[in-house]
Structure formats: C-alpha cells, structure tokens
C-alpha cells in the first residue's frame, strides 16, 4: 500500500505503508543511530514525535528483548529500507509486525538523507503520514501548522510508585519518561530504586529519606512542566544528592532561574561528542533532545558549565555550586549508544557515600 509523508512546508515523500494505516500528524525528528532502533521506538522521550532513522537499513535483527519501556512511544516511524527477513538468535518477531501491534503508522522507501537535509536546513517541522492517495494539501497544511506536542510527560510517567530492591543506597527516581536502563544502571550498582510518578510532591520524596534523587529524561518542552519545576526547586533546596539526565537537567536549570530554548533540529543519535570541562576529555554520547539550557542565563553563583557539546558548543551539563548536584543533557545510561560516560553513575554513588 502506498503511503505519503507530507511536511508543513508542502514537501511530499511517497513510499510504502508499514505498521498501522491510520493517519498521523506529529513533529518530525531524525535519529542518526546505526543500531538500537528498538530502544529508540520504546524511548518515552519520543512521545509526540515521529522518528526518521537516517541509517538506511532498519529491522535487520528484528524485535529483541532490548526494550526501554513496555510499549512504543513515537507517533510514527520513517525509514529508507525495512528488512523483511530479520536474523538474530534473540529475534522474537519483525519490526513491521511490532509497529502494527503498537498501532504506529510508518512509511518506508523514503529518501531519508534528503528528508534529513530538509530538517537540518529548515529546522524540525510537523508532518503527516497518510495512506490516502487523494489527500488535499490545502486542508492538511493548516492542521500541520497547528499541531503542538503539548503535555506528554503526564502520558509517559508511571501511574504509581514501585521499588526495585537493592542492598545499597536508596535512590528516589523521578519518572518523567525514564528509560529502563537508568533504574537498571543504579540497581546494578546495588541501589534500592523507588520510582515515583512525575506529579509526586517534593515533600513525599524528601520524607522517604532517600540517599539520593535521580531526575530522569522525558519528552516535550521543559518550560511547559511548571508544576514539576516548583517541586524540583524544593528538591534542590534539600541537602540530598541529585543526579539529573536530559529533561531532568533542563528542569533543574529552570527551577534555578535559567532559560531553555528549542534547538533548530535537536540532538538525537549515538555519536555526539561532549567535553568534560573539568578534565577536557571528550566522550562520545547518546542523545535525544530538542531543547537545550541557555548556559548564559544561569547565575554562576548557582551553577557552572560542566559539559559542552563539541559540535555546536551548546550546554551539556551543569555542576551546582555548594550542592551535591550535577546534571547532564546526554544519556550516560546510553540505550542505544556508547557506554563512555557510564562513570557518571559511579560519581553519583560516591556523592551518596558509595556502596553500602
């Protein structure tokens, strides 16, 4: 069946329908990872977005147990070529069947290099995937311009708190759309991890007397999370060590008076170089974000730059003055991606007094 990807600038790509055949309108973003398509599909940070995979062949090892949440989150999926015959000893199914099961519409046969160039040159834009060959651009384009990602954190967070048992430090993990490997990375270091819904009050977190607090990744515009930002400010004012990743990093910055802004086309992939400004060492990182902290807007008496993106010099992390708090924009738990910055979890362990 034919399918069409229509961008809000009027560009139309024709391809083949994969997955669900329903119409979809979403923000179109691209990911440059060469592997890890299943982790991308199950990353809650993609809620409200449709993902373009720049690597040309997707699905060649099928569906494996490597899921970062219980379901897929993107609104749509766009690929150059879909492997029809996966091969892997862990394979349990095909990606096309997975997309149908998850009710995610997709399109294959698209020149993803040309599409990505458009998104890089013009910036991230909204788009539609449809199987209707009689589509009307005059009717569709106003709908595309009107689309907003909106409040997606409330859609991806857990419904109630739960505990991952451990014999080490007790960590409270705020789930703004947390990938499984964040809790797993702490659990493997012996931590007892209690995962809390995004709307949990700071008072409840603090009253549980955790040894440390983790603020997770998540989707959407951080500035929209006004009620969460107020609670994060209260967490900042406590003396509990805090480690924050991606959206958590942005929320902590907003809670302390800094500003965030939308990047032209974001950072999404497993090959982004970041420099640790304390050592000048460069690490290759996994990233997935469309917004960044304006480091110039942060009071240096509150926090200082800790990491910088080597490619575009955007802020990649902050160290808070006089506090046991550090935050990073990238993903040290890296699923998918390199494990270069996994040492940051060890730094967090040391802040909490090490393994018990």
Secondary structure, 3 states (H helix, E strand, C coil): CEEEEEECCCCEEEEEEEEECCCEEEEEEEECCCCCHHHHHCCHHHCCEEEEECCCEECCCCCCCCCCCCCCCCCEEECCEECCCCCCCCCCCCHHHHHHHCCCEEEECCCHHHHHHHHHHHCCEEEEEECCCCCCHHHHHHHHHHCCCCCCHHHHCCCCCEEECCCCCEEEEEECCCCHHHHHHHHCCCCEEEEEECCCCHHHHHHCCCCEEEECCCCCCHHHCHHHHHHHHHHHHCCCEEEEECHHHHHHHHHCCCEEEEEEEEEEEEEEEEEECCCCEEEEEEEEEEEEEEHHHCCCCCEEEEEEECCCCCEEEEEECCCCEEEECCECCCCCCCCCCCHHHHHHHHHCCCCC
